[in-house]
Amino acid sequence: MQLLLVGISYRTAPVELRERLDFQARGVADALRALALRGSAREAVVVSTCNRAELYVACDEAAATRQDLVHFVSDFNGVAPDEIAPHVYDVIDLDVARHLFRVAAGLDSLVMGEPQILGQVKEAHTSATEARTAGPVLNRLFHTSFAVGKRVRTETGLGSGAVSVSYAAVALARKIFGDLSGRNVVVIGAGEMGTLTAVHMKSQAVRHVTIVSRTMAHAARTAEAIGGASAAPWEELDAVLGATDIVITATGAAAPILTRAHIEAVMRPRRNRPLFIIDIAMPRDVEAAAGEIEQVFLYNIDDLQATVRENLARRASEVAGAETIVNEEVGKFGAWFRSRAAIPTIVALRERFEAIRRAELERLDFKLSSLQPEARARVDEITHLLIEKLLLTPTEQLKSLSDADTVGAYAEALTRLFGLAEPEERPNVESFARNRPPRRRA
Amino acid sequence: MNILPLVLYAAAFVAYAWHFAQRNPVVGRSATTLLVAAALSHTFVIGMQTMEVGHVPVQGKTSAISTFVWLLALSYLYIEMTTEERAMGVFIQPLLVALQAIPAFRTSIEDRAAVLQGPLFGVHVSSLLFAYASFALACVIGITYVLLFKEIKAKHLGFFYARLPSLQMLDRMNQRAIVIGWIFLTIGMIVGAIWAAQARGYAAGDPRVQAMSLQDPKIFVALLCWIVYSFELFAARRIGWGGRRAAYLSAIGFVIVLFNFVPISYFFSKSHNF
């Protein structure tokens, strides 16, 4: 049994090609079914996001399966194989584990450490479980990848810190006010930027969003477009500011619309309740000196971008720690994966012993038939236990082997010593995932 | 006897510092476990002393410090468990270790002075120790508030930004600790005054009772504390001195408390040297 990964990602393929190889859009369940019908893979999981399309399979012979998978991608999406081939990457066995663990940890993402990918990997595995294409090997692989994702998130700072300006603004607001649910937001300026920011704030479940614009009609229209927001005329700006916690300024004004003196006057009746001002206008809408007022936190677009850069740099410094976790888990998974190589030999050995036992019992049947039924049952039990005892140590020894060559040597020796059947003739020890009854998820 | 809690407090301090730097949840849980172990062993020590002398050991100078450390550890654990916030631990632990070192290396003899009788005396001491523990927490919360405030103001979102809860939460915790501390400080001082008036009746000859007036440094500084904290409460509600100014005031207030609690009791007070 081998692990094989065939895929394309933002690293290897342009967006035009990625769009055409979108399993998500065509239906992952259909893809899994179509893949199962081809019979080249024993187990399969399809991970499809806007940045990657990857097929994780367990198969008998990686080289042949790889060819078939590329053809499958081509057939399923209706894209010629020649177009796909130059962008495809493929890895086998433990490199598959390493790749998936890095993906789940966010190490392979466009935005380092982004959290969505772990959920997408989980979804991919769920789809495969539902389509009954995930078997013991891929189940183990994917469950380990979830654990890696979780460990990296809790043990390193890879996912910490906002990495976009709007998230940085929301994260700051949370650091100042804690819960945002009781907070009022004012957006000054009804242009495109103002609207976008207002929508983003609204999605943070704040108490109320008010739009203020020099032209009341603009403000009203924007408020209506957002839904659930209200508009206020320019003359009421001071009153609105008095009752607000977060101010976003995004006007096209050439000179500052909020001066230090103006904000000082607003702060007095507020009794120094904190005021968070986000100035995303260019040129700036708020006098920089206003940031010196006690309990006024003033951030402009450059400040927010600087914090984003700092966060990205910090994430980069956490990569080494995350890679260490990935290596550890690849090591553990590798030990388990390699121990599986001995399973066919173990099964053959057991079957051989059991066959001998049955044959001997049958041969001696004429002697045993004179015994009481309980005594016969006892003979059966004793012979069974004898075999179990004899096989205990060899089984443990075989399972603990972690190197393919040694496993091969042992298998060879055991096959000769006990006259085991050749591998091809052995019954399939992997319960074929597709043939198992569906597992209900809670 | 006080050595074991000291060792455990020190170990908890190391674990909290490690947790604060690395933010490893396993280390965080170990830190809390160590502190709980320290508090339990401390409870045992104080319980043994209580059985030995027949009352909670608060009269000797160093045993009062030990009881104070114990109360502070319990109050901190209460806050940690109700807010699920471990970040403050690294700031409170050094105080526990430093103060616990005094009783650990200089055990005081707990003989009850004849003059210290009646339930009022117990109320006086325990209210004040509890008030001091609250003020200690307020001070630590205030310090963390200022650290976070400075980072946000300076637009350099770094170490503390990633580790501390929101400014709003710190401010609220600080206010709550001050209110609780102020209530117990007030009760403790009033009860102390009533007790002193009674003591003049039955122990007028005791020089310590005679020294119980506003001219005594211990009593004077306690009143100063009360004024500082009263002002802080008033200022936060009436003139908007929340946030950073309240944080500074709670730090100043606690410095006075600590000064009153250790050196003044040891060297200057004539009224409280039992």
Interface residues (C-beta under 8 A of the other chain):
Chain A: T154 E155 G157 S160 G161 L172 R174 K175 I176 F177 G178 R270 R271 N272 R273 P274 G291 E294 Q295 F297 Y299 D303 A306 T307 E310
Chain B: R23 N24 P25 L148 I152 K153 K155 H156 L157 G158 Y161 A162 P165 S166 L167 Q168 M169 I239 G240 W241 G242 G243 R244 R245
